[in-house]
Amino acid sequence: MFVATVMLPAGPATAATYTTLGDVAATYAREHLVGRPYLWGYRGEDGFDCSGSAYLAWKHAVPGKVRNDWSARQYDGDGTRVYVGTGSRLKESALRAGDLLFWSRDGRTSGIYHVALYLGDGEILQTASGRTSWITSMNFNLSGRMPYALRPHGSTDRAPSAQYDAIAASKDDAYRVGDFDGDGRDDLLWFTGTTAPGASRAGWQIAHGTTSHTGRFIEALHSPVTPLDDTLAIVDVNADGRDDVLWFTGQTNARLAWTGWQVAYGTPQGLSALTEVAARGDAPAVSTLRFPLHGSATGPALDVPRTHQFVREISWLTTAGITTGYSDGTFRPSRDVSREAFAAFLYRLAGRPAVALPRRSPFSDVSRDSQFYREIVWLAQQGITTGWPDGTFRPRESIERNAMAAFLYRFEGAPAFVAPRSSRFDDMSTGSPFFREVSWLAARGITTGYSDGSFRPYGNVTREATAAFLFRMAAS
């Protein structure tokens, strides 16, 4: 990525004598993005937030020039940094149509909370929660404005006309790959980003793979929404041999069109309608997860085929962002889980909450620069672990099944539970360590033990067993 920083001259900038791609973005915003409801995290023509408005306007000028991302990440996007200063009013000559202005809570990139598209004539497209988008003066909240604007690369390139629409002209926008019809061949899913009557392609389009090429595009879902890359996963959710589209909307407001975790299931024809499968507001970042891009029949990892005993549970674990697997595309299901890794799994399952990190580690064998220091501290702060009597946590040791039961019981808030008078497992008695917790685990249906009637409390927990335990706990 290359970002150039320039200082504009004090005098007026020379305006282009031709229609630019920046003009196209601004024109599209004026004609199509005014009066739309504010929907946080959305990227549809029928509703969006501030970064969504910038993305949509530029997508119809040149797809890919402005990131389909949050405003702080858009600030770091490809383009020229234009110095605009802070605390003073801007002149129209300082900007060009299509430029992006940013606002920050503390003047730093990490504090950026708002972006607005400059429309020309001293005006910006403005968005705010609780009202529809509108056009207003660019001199908004002078003290909070970032000192640099972003001029996307190509902004001053010549455009066919101000009404040019790259999406209506079938220019590339957002693609994903998956075997949606389950025939063993990859299909191409295209989020066109539009449902305009005049568009040559609209909604979500699929081109099915064939023995020799990719077939023609057909509309699979009539929706202008283009989900953020890091909230979208292509995975076989229901383990029926066909890839599905899993979208973490990050929304819970019942007034919105799409909320919770939405799934469009793969079908022989393409995709089903979006269906909410979990009323959750968390949106795990899935951009780092490893789903096979080719050969989807292998399952969620190269060493987890669709016939694996725990394929559904492992698919869920990876899809939910609780594990990313290994860099070689494997999951290594039979490998033991260490205590520090289990701490990380629980922390991610909890939604990666904020943690006040102490200056001194709560455990003598866990330093502040340990890979999972944050997760282990959180585990201790929540009372899920107290460590060992000698003040250690023993992070690299494999977690045993009885300790795992205790961690899960405390993770759920140590719910009221009356332990049975006799053990259901042959190798445990009422006086065994963690008998109460193991009994609770069994009563919840999280474990059934082994076929020989044992629980094997001192046995190590494997990665595939962890997937099963966490999946059952989350579903119960």
N, C-alpha and C positions, 0 to 999 in steps of 0.2 A: 504494500500500500504506500502511495506517495501522497503527502499532503503538503502543498506549498503555502507559505505564509507571505503575504504581501502587504505593504502599506499603501493605501490609496492616496493619491495626491490631494492637496487641500482644495484644489479647484474642481469644477464639475467634471465628471467622467464623460467620455465621448460615448453617446448612445449608438447602438448598432442601427444601421440604415435598412436592415432587413429583419424578417421575423426569425427569432431564435427559438431554440428548444426550451429555453427558460420562459419565453413568452407563451409557448404551448402549455407548459405546466401551469402557469398563472391563469391562462384563459380557461383551461379545463377546471381549475379550482373555482373561478368566478361563475362558470356556467353550470357546474354539476355538484359542487361540494358545499354550497351555501344553504343554510336552513336544514342541515342534517343533524340528527340527535347525537349527543356525546355518548359514546359507548367505549368505556375504558378497555384497552387491549384489542379492540376490533379493527378490522381492515376491510370493511365492506362499504360499498357505495351508499348503503342505506344507514350507515352509522359508523363512527370512528372516534378515535381520540386525537390528540395533537400530532403525535408521530405518525398516526395512520393517515391524517390529512396530507402531510408532506409526502409520505410514501405513495399514496394514491395519485396525487397530482403529477408527480414525476413518473410514475409507472405508465401513465397514459402519454407521456412525452417520450421517455426512453426507459423501458423496463430495466431495472437493476442499477440505475444511477444513484438512487437513494435507498438505503437499507430498509428492509421490512423488519424494523427493530425499534427498540425504545429510543427516546430522544437523545440520551447520553451517548448511545452507540452511533446514532446518526451523526452526531457532532464529530466523531472520529472517522467518518466515512471518507471516501475518495473525493477529492475536490481541492479547491483553492481557499485558503483561509483569508478572509477579507477583514481588515481591521476596522472596527466601527466604534470602539471605545465604550465606556460605561458612564452613566450619570448625566449624560447630556443628550439633547435632542438630535436626532439624525436628520440629515438632509436627503431629499430624494436622490440626489446625484451620487450618494455614497453606495447605492445598491442597484442591482439589476433584477428584473423579473425572474423569479425562480430561485433566488437566494433564500437561504434558511437562516433565521435568527433564533437564538437560544437564550434561555433564562436559567439562572442557577441560584440556589439558596445561599451559597457561600463563595461564588466566583470561581469555583473549581469544576472540572469536568464531572467528578463524582457527585456533585450537587445539582446537576442539570435536571430540571423537572418539566421543562416546557420548550416546544419548538413551534415556530410559525413560518409559513411560506409568504415571502414578499411578492405582492401582486403587481407592483408598479404604482406610480402616482401617490407614493407615501402610504400605501395601504397594505395590510396583511390579512390573511385568512385566520380568524381567531376561533379557538375552541375552548370550552370550559364545561365542567360538570354541572348538570342541572339546566342547561339551555342548548339551543341548536347553534350550529356554527354560523358566524357572521363576519362581515368585513369591517375592519376598524383601522385606526391609525397605527403606524408602525412604532410610534413612540409610546409604548406600553411598558410600565414598570421600569423606568430608566435605570434605577439603581441595581436591579436584578439582572439586567441584560449582560450576557457574556461579551467580552471585548472583541470577539471574532465572530463573523458570520461564515457560513460555508456556501461556496459557489460550486455546485456539482460539476465535475468534469463534463465538458460538452455543452455546458449551459449556453455558451455564445455561438454554438454551431447553427448553421442555417437550417430552418425547418420548412417543409412544403407550404404550410399556412398556419395561422394561429389556431384553426379548428382541427388541425391534424390530430389523429388519435392512434397511437401505436398499437393499442390493444385491438381496436376495431380493424386495424390493418393486419391483424394476426401476427404481430411481432411476439417474440418469446417473452414469457414472464416467469412463471414459477412451475417447475416440473418436479415430480417425484416418480420413483420406479417401484413396482411391486407386482407380484403375480396375483392379480385380483380375481381372475376367473379359475385359478387352481389348475391350469393345464400344464404347469411346469415351465412356462415361458414368461419372461418379464413383459409387463405392460407399462405404458407411459401414461401418467396422470398429469393433466395440465390444469392448473388453476388460472383460468383466463382473467379473473378479476372483474368481469362485467356480465351484466344481463341486459345490456342495452339492446333494444329491438333491431338496431342497424348493424350490430356486430356480426361479423362473419362466423365467429365462434363465441359461445357464451357459457357461463357456468363452469362446472368441473367436467372436463372432457377426458375420455380414455381412448387410447389407441392400443388395441390388443396385439400382443406379439404373435407372430406366425412362424412357420418353419423357415421362412426365407426373409421376412421383413416385418415391419410394424404396420398394422392395418390403419384404416382411416379413423379419424377422431369422431367419436359419438358423445353426445352429452349424457353424463352419468348422474349429475345432480345440478339442479337449476339454482345456483347460489353464486353471488359475486364475492363471497368471502375468500380471502387468501390467508390462511392461518400462518402465524409466525413460524419460521423454520424450527425454532427451538421449543415449540409447543405442539409439534406434529410428529407422530411416529407411524411408520408403515410396518405392521406386525400382524400375525394371525392371532387375533384376540380370542376367538372361540375355538381355535384348534380344529378347524374344519378343512384344512388344506388350502384355504384361500386367504390371501393377505387382506387386511382391513386397514382403514384409515382411523387412527386414534388421535383425537384432538383434545388437548387440555386447554379449555377456553379461559380458565382463571376467573370465571364469573359465577356468581350465585344469585344475582338479582333476578327475581322471577319475571320482571318486566322485559328482560332482554330476550332476544330470539334464540340465542345459544348459550347454555349455561352448563357448568359441571364438566364432566368428561364425556365427550361425544364420540360415537363410533359410527362410521359408515362401513357396513359389512360388505366384503367381497361377494359377488354373486356370479353365476355363469355369464350374465349379461354385462356386468360392470360393478355397480355399487348400489347398496340400499340407501334409503333416506337416512340422515343423521339421527341417531337415537342416544339419549342421555343414559349412560350406564352407571354413573356415580354422581351424586349431587355434591361435588367437592369443589372448593375454590382454589385448591393448590394446583400449581402448574409446573410439574417437574421439568427441568431442562433436559430435553431428550436429544439435543444436537450432538452430544458426546457419546450417545449409546451406539452400540454396534449391532445393527440388524443387517443380515446379508443383503447386499444390493442385487446380487445375482444368485440364482439357484435358491429361491425362497423355500424350496422343499426341504432344505436342511434343518429348518426350525429356527429358534431364536439365537442359536450359536452354532458354530461349525461342529462342535462335539455334542450337540443336543438335537438329535433328529426328532421329527414329529412323532415318532413312535416311542419316545422316551417316557418313562413312567410319570415324570414330573414336568412334562413339556409345558403344560398350562401354567403351572406355578412359576417356572423359570421365566417364561415369557412375560408374565405379570411383573416379576421382580425386576427384569431389565427395562420393561416399558415404563414402570413407575419411577425409574431413576434411582432405585435402591442399590443397584450394582451396575457397573458398566462392562463387566467381564474383563477379559485380558486383551492386550493390544494385538494379539495374533488372531482375534476373532473367536476364541474359545471361552467357555464358561468353567470348565474343569469341575464338573458336578460332584465327583467323588472326593475332592480335596477337602481336608479338614478346615474349619473356620477358626481363626484365632480370636482371642478375646477382644483385641483392638478392632478387628474387622467387624465383629458382631456389634461393637459399640457404634461403628460407622453405619451399619445397616439400620439400627434402631433410630439413630439421629436423622437419617434421611427419610425413614418411614414417618417420623414426627414432623416432616416438612422443613427440615434444616432451620430450626429456630435460632434467633440471635442468642449469643452466649457471651456473658461477661467473663472474660478470661482473667484469672488471678495472676498476680506476679509470681506466685510460688505454686508449683504443681501440687495437687492433692496427693500424689503418689511419688514415692522416692525413685521409682524406676521408669517414670514417664516425664521426659524433659519437655520444656516449652517448645522445642523445635521438632518434637516427635510428629510423624506424619498425621496421626489421628489425635493430637493433643486436644483440639477443640471438642471432638466427639466424646472423648473419654472424660473431659471435664464436665461436659453437659450430662453425661451418664451419672457422674457422682453428684452433681448439683440437683438432679432430679430424684436422688435417692434410689436409683436403679441398681447401683453398686456401691459397696463400702470398701471394696478391695479386700486384701488379706490382712490378718492381724499384725503382720510385720510392717505394714504401711506400704506394701507394694500392690501393683495391679496385675503384674505379669502379663503384659500385653501380647507377647508373642506365643504364649501357651495356647493350645487348642482349647476351646470352650467345651465343657462337658455338658451332657444332656440335662443333668439336674440343675446346673447353674443357669443354663439357657432357660429352663422353666421358671426359675426365680426372676431372671431379668424380664421375661415377658409378663409375668404376674405384676411386677412393680411398674413396668411400662404402662400397663393398663390401670394404674392407680391403686394397686393392692386392693381390689374389690372385696367386699364382704363375702366370705365363703366358709362354710362349715365342712371341714375335712371329714371323710367317711371314717367309720370305726375300724374298717379293715381295708387293706390295700387291694386294688384290682390287679396289681402287677406282682408276679411271683417273686421278683428279686428286690422288692421293697416292703418295708414294714411301716407301721404308723410312727415308729421312732426314727426312721431314716431321715437324713438331712434333706430338707426341701420337700418332705412328703406332702405338705399342704399345697405347695406350688405345683408339684407334679400332678396331684389329684385335681387341682383346678384346671390344669392344662387338658387333662383327659375329659373332665366334665364339659368343657367348652368345645370338645371335638377337635382340638388343635393337634392332639396326638392320640393314636390308638395303640401305641406300643408295637412290639414285634409279634409275629404269628405264634411264637412259642409261649406267649403270655408274659414276657419280660419287658421291662422298660430300658434296662441297661443304663442306669443313671450316671455311671462313670465313663460311659463311652463318649467318644468325640462326636461333635455335630459336623456333618458334611455340608457343603454348599447347596446340594440338592435338597437335603433335609431342611436347611434354613429357609429355602424358598417355599417349601411346603408349609412349614410352621407359620411363617409370616403371612403367607397367602390365606391360610385358614383363620388366623387371628383377625386379619383385616376384613374378612368376609363374614365373620360370625357376629 
